[in-house]
Amino acid sequence: IFDALDECPRRHQFLELIKEIHGWKFDALHLLATSRDEQDIEKTLQDLVSHQVSMDEGLMDSDIRVYVSRKLKDDNKLSKYSAEKKETIKTTITDWTARFRWVVCQLDALQKCRSPHELKMALTNLPKTLYETYDRLLLGIDESNREYALKLLQWLAFSVDPVSLRLAVEVLATDPDAKTGPLFDPERRFDDPWDILTLCSSLVSVTTVPDHTLWYHEHLKHDQGKLTELRLAHFSVREYLVSESLRTHSKLSFYHCDKKLANTFIAKSCVAYLLQF
């Protein structure tokens, strides 16, 4: 199974690998690939495809309704609403011709409502597009956290290697553009690494993978044998961060991630960290 081919960073090489595997002609070999509609992918694989299923034209609507119903039932915060409010949430959100990712973000936002009034206002003012949703998430970042958030988003958007929670702690303790030169200050380390997850709500997700290193942070002792990795919550987040609409946004251009500038920042951060030794 090859999921999200359009998100593969080395797409051409990967498509060639699929063609090679298909050429083995094993009787018991079956390949399933998913992707958004991208011309190069369609052109490369068109002669290999025996069955094609389109997810357009509302075919995901039933899945979205199931997801929303399950979330309203199982989520600690959303499940406390009355049956009437749950039905209002479900009807309002699923009435939109929406992408699954858009729905996920709206439910994340509704979890933060502290009163019936806030819930009503949130449902009345739903963002129309996914990018508008991301705009609101960035606008919600506290002024004191802007620099931290930008550092984290740049690393997650352009780092070649996975970004662990441990690494993120060190990244946020660097100041590559300090007047005295690239600086790493241990005093800037977050006391609790998990606080990093509050910087970019809904834009960043976490996953746990096996860890074979011996070093761990004081607050991560309970995760010995495991490594917590941070990732952009969806490929569309990276597309948004490098988009022209964000670059020209009157209030949010600060968060635009230029590839050259981001890679320079990552390199300088590494230098700052190494200079401490």
C-alpha positions as CSV (number, residue, x, y, z in Angstrom):
1,I,0.0,0.0,0.0
2,F,1.4,3.4,-1.1
3,D,-0.5,6.2,0.7
4,A,-0.4,9.8,-0.4
5,L,2.0,9.6,-3.3
6,D,1.5,13.4,-3.9
7,E,3.2,14.0,-0.5
8,C,6.4,12.0,-1.3
9,P,9.4,14.4,-1.3
10,R,11.2,12.2,-3.9
11,R,8.2,11.6,-6.0
12,H,9.9,10.8,-9.3
13,Q,12.1,8.1,-7.8
14,F,9.3,6.6,-5.9
15,L,7.1,6.4,-9.0
16,E,9.9,4.6,-10.8
17,L,10.1,2.2,-7.9
18,I,6.4,1.4,-8.2
19,K,6.8,0.7,-11.9
20,E,9.7,-1.6,-11.1
21,I,7.8,-3.5,-8.5
22,H,4.8,-3.8,-10.9
23,G,7.1,-5.2,-13.5
24,W,7.9,-8.2,-11.3
25,K,4.5,-9.7,-12.3
26,F,4.1,-11.8,-9.2
27,D,0.6,-13.5,-9.2
28,A,0.0,-12.7,-5.5
29,L,1.3,-9.1,-5.7
30,H,-1.4,-6.4,-5.6
31,L,-0.6,-2.7,-5.3
32,L,-2.8,0.0,-3.9
33,A,-1.8,3.6,-4.2
34,T,-3.6,6.8,-3.1
35,S,-3.0,10.3,-4.2
36,R,-4.5,13.6,-5.0
37,D,-5.0,14.3,-8.7
38,E,-1.5,15.2,-9.9
39,Q,-0.7,15.1,-13.6
40,D,2.8,13.6,-13.3
41,I,1.5,10.8,-11.1
42,E,-1.4,10.0,-13.4
43,K,0.8,10.1,-16.5
44,T,3.4,7.7,-14.9
45,L,1.0,5.2,-13.6
46,Q,-1.8,5.3,-16.2
47,D,-0.5,2.1,-18.0
48,L,-0.3,0.2,-14.7
49,V,-3.7,0.9,-13.3
50,S,-6.4,-1.8,-13.5
51,H,-8.9,-0.1,-11.2
52,Q,-9.3,3.6,-10.3
53,V,-11.6,5.0,-7.7
54,S,-12.3,8.8,-7.6
55,M,-13.0,10.4,-4.2
56,D,-14.6,13.4,-5.7
57,E,-18.3,14.4,-5.9
58,G,-19.2,13.9,-2.3
59,L,-18.1,10.3,-2.0
60,M,-16.4,11.1,1.3
61,D,-19.5,12.7,2.8
62,S,-20.7,9.6,4.6
63,D,-17.2,9.0,6.0
64,I,-17.1,12.6,7.3
65,R,-20.5,12.2,9.0
66,V,-19.3,9.0,10.6
67,Y,-16.1,10.7,11.8
68,V,-18.0,13.7,13.3
69,S,-20.5,11.4,15.0
70,R,-17.7,9.3,16.6
71,K,-15.9,12.4,17.7
72,L,-19.0,13.8,19.4
73,K,-19.4,10.6,21.2
74,D,-15.9,9.8,22.3
75,D,-14.2,13.2,22.8
76,N,-13.9,14.2,26.4
77,K,-15.0,17.8,25.8
78,L,-17.5,17.4,22.9
79,S,-19.2,14.4,24.4
80,K,-20.5,16.6,27.3
81,Y,-22.8,18.6,25.1
82,S,-26.5,17.9,25.0
83,A,-28.0,15.8,22.2
84,E,-29.5,18.9,20.8
85,K,-26.1,20.7,20.6
86,K,-24.4,17.7,19.2
87,E,-26.9,17.5,16.4
88,T,-26.4,21.2,15.7
89,I,-22.7,20.7,15.5
90,K,-23.0,17.7,13.2
91,T,-25.6,19.4,10.9
92,T,-23.6,22.6,10.7
93,I,-20.3,21.1,9.9
94,T,-21.5,18.4,7.6
95,D,-23.7,20.8,5.6
96,W,-20.5,22.2,4.1
97,T,-18.9,20.7,1.0
98,A,-15.8,20.2,3.0
99,R,-12.5,18.4,2.9
100,F,-11.9,16.0,5.7
101,R,-9.0,18.1,7.0
102,W,-11.2,21.1,7.3
103,V,-13.7,19.2,9.4
104,V,-10.9,18.0,11.7
105,C,-9.8,21.6,12.3
106,Q,-13.3,22.8,13.0
107,L,-13.8,20.1,15.7
108,D,-10.4,21.0,17.2
109,A,-11.6,24.6,17.4
110,L,-15.0,23.7,19.0
111,Q,-13.1,21.7,21.7
112,K,-11.9,25.1,23.0
113,C,-15.3,26.7,23.4
114,R,-15.9,27.5,27.1
115,S,-19.5,28.3,27.0
116,P,-22.7,27.8,24.9
117,H,-22.3,31.4,23.6
118,E,-18.8,30.7,22.4
119,L,-20.0,27.4,20.7
120,K,-22.8,29.3,19.0
121,M,-20.4,32.0,17.8
122,A,-17.9,29.5,16.5
123,L,-20.6,27.6,14.5
124,T,-21.9,30.9,13.1
125,N,-18.5,32.0,11.9
126,L,-16.9,28.9,10.4
127,P,-14.0,29.6,8.0
128,K,-14.9,29.0,4.4
129,T,-11.7,27.4,3.3
130,L,-8.8,25.3,4.7
131,Y,-6.4,28.2,4.3
132,E,-8.7,30.6,6.1
133,T,-8.8,28.0,8.9
134,Y,-5.0,28.0,9.1
135,D,-5.0,31.8,9.0
136,R,-7.2,31.7,12.2
137,L,-4.9,29.3,13.9
138,L,-1.8,31.5,13.3
139,L,-3.8,34.6,14.4
140,G,-4.5,32.8,17.6
141,I,-0.8,32.4,18.5
142,D,0.1,34.6,21.4
143,E,2.6,37.4,20.5
144,S,5.1,36.0,23.0
145,N,5.1,32.7,21.2
146,R,5.5,34.0,17.6
147,E,9.2,33.4,17.4
148,Y,9.0,30.0,18.9
149,A,6.2,29.0,16.5
150,L,8.1,30.2,13.5
151,K,11.2,28.3,14.5
152,L,9.2,25.1,15.0
153,L,7.3,25.4,11.7
154,Q,10.4,26.1,9.7
155,W,12.1,22.9,11.1
156,L,9.0,20.8,10.5
157,A,8.5,22.1,7.0
158,F,12.1,21.7,5.8
159,S,14.1,19.4,8.1
160,V,15.4,16.3,6.2
161,D,15.3,14.2,9.3
162,P,12.3,13.7,11.6
163,V,12.0,16.3,14.4
164,S,11.7,14.7,17.8
165,L,10.3,16.5,20.8
166,R,13.8,16.3,22.3
167,L,15.2,18.0,19.3
168,A,12.5,20.7,19.3
169,V,13.5,21.6,22.9
170,E,17.0,22.3,21.7
171,V,15.9,24.1,18.6
172,L,13.8,26.6,20.6
173,A,16.8,27.3,22.8
174,T,18.9,28.5,19.9
175,D,19.2,32.1,18.6
176,P,21.0,31.8,15.3
177,D,20.8,35.6,14.7
178,A,22.2,36.8,18.0
179,K,24.4,39.9,17.8
180,T,27.4,37.9,19.1
181,G,26.9,35.1,16.6
182,P,24.8,31.9,16.6
183,L,23.9,31.2,20.2
184,F,22.6,28.3,22.2
185,D,21.3,29.1,25.7
186,P,20.4,26.1,27.9
187,E,18.3,28.6,30.0
188,R,15.9,28.9,27.1
189,R,15.0,25.2,27.2
190,F,11.4,24.6,28.0
191,D,11.1,23.1,31.5
192,D,8.3,20.8,30.2
193,P,8.8,19.8,26.5
194,W,5.1,19.0,26.1
195,D,4.4,22.7,26.3
196,I,5.8,22.9,22.8
197,L,2.7,21.2,21.5
198,T,0.6,24.3,22.6
199,L,2.6,26.6,20.3
200,C,0.9,25.7,17.0
201,S,-2.4,24.1,17.9
202,S,-3.9,21.9,15.1
203,L,-0.9,22.6,12.8
204,V,1.4,20.1,14.5
205,S,0.7,16.5,15.4
206,V,2.7,13.9,17.4
207,T,3.5,10.3,16.9
208,T,5.5,7.8,18.9
209,V,8.2,5.6,17.4
210,P,10.8,3.2,18.9
211,D,13.8,4.9,20.5
212,H,17.2,3.3,20.6
213,T,19.0,6.2,22.1
214,L,20.1,6.4,25.7
215,W,19.6,10.1,26.4
216,Y,16.2,11.5,27.5
217,H,14.9,14.7,29.0
218,E,13.8,14.7,32.7
219,H,10.2,15.2,31.7
220,L,10.2,12.3,29.2
221,K,11.4,9.6,31.6
222,H,8.0,7.8,31.4
223,D,8.6,7.4,27.6
224,Q,11.9,5.5,27.9
225,G,12.1,3.2,24.9
226,K,9.9,5.5,22.9
227,L,10.6,8.7,20.9
228,T,8.0,11.4,20.4
229,E,8.2,12.9,16.9
230,L,6.6,16.1,15.8
231,R,5.1,16.5,12.3
232,L,3.0,19.0,10.4
233,A,-0.5,17.8,11.0
234,H,-1.2,17.5,7.2
235,F,0.6,18.0,4.0
236,S,-1.7,20.9,3.3
237,V,-0.1,22.7,6.3
238,R,3.3,22.7,4.5
239,E,1.6,23.9,1.3
240,Y,0.0,26.7,3.2
241,L,3.3,27.7,4.9
242,V,5.1,28.1,1.6
243,S,2.1,29.6,-0.3
244,E,1.9,33.0,-2.0
245,S,-1.3,33.8,0.0
246,L,0.6,33.6,3.3
247,R,3.6,35.5,1.9
248,T,1.4,38.4,1.0
249,H,-0.9,38.2,4.0
250,S,-1.1,41.6,5.7
251,K,-1.0,40.2,9.2
252,L,0.6,36.7,8.8
253,S,3.5,37.1,6.3
254,F,5.8,36.7,9.3
255,Y,5.0,32.9,9.3
256,H,5.7,32.4,5.6
257,C,8.4,29.7,5.1
258,D,10.8,30.4,2.3
259,K,12.9,27.3,1.5
260,K,16.2,29.0,1.2
261,L,15.7,31.1,4.3
262,A,14.4,28.2,6.3
263,N,17.3,25.9,5.3
264,T,19.7,28.7,6.3
265,F,18.0,29.1,9.6
266,I,18.2,25.3,10.2
267,A,21.9,25.3,9.4
268,K,22.7,28.2,11.7
269,S,20.7,26.6,14.5
270,C,22.8,23.5,14.1
271,V,26.0,25.6,14.2
272,A,24.7,27.4,17.3
273,Y,24.1,24.1,19.1
274,L,27.5,22.6,18.2
275,L,29.4,25.7,19.3
276,Q,28.4,25.0,22.9
277,F,30.7,22.0,23.1
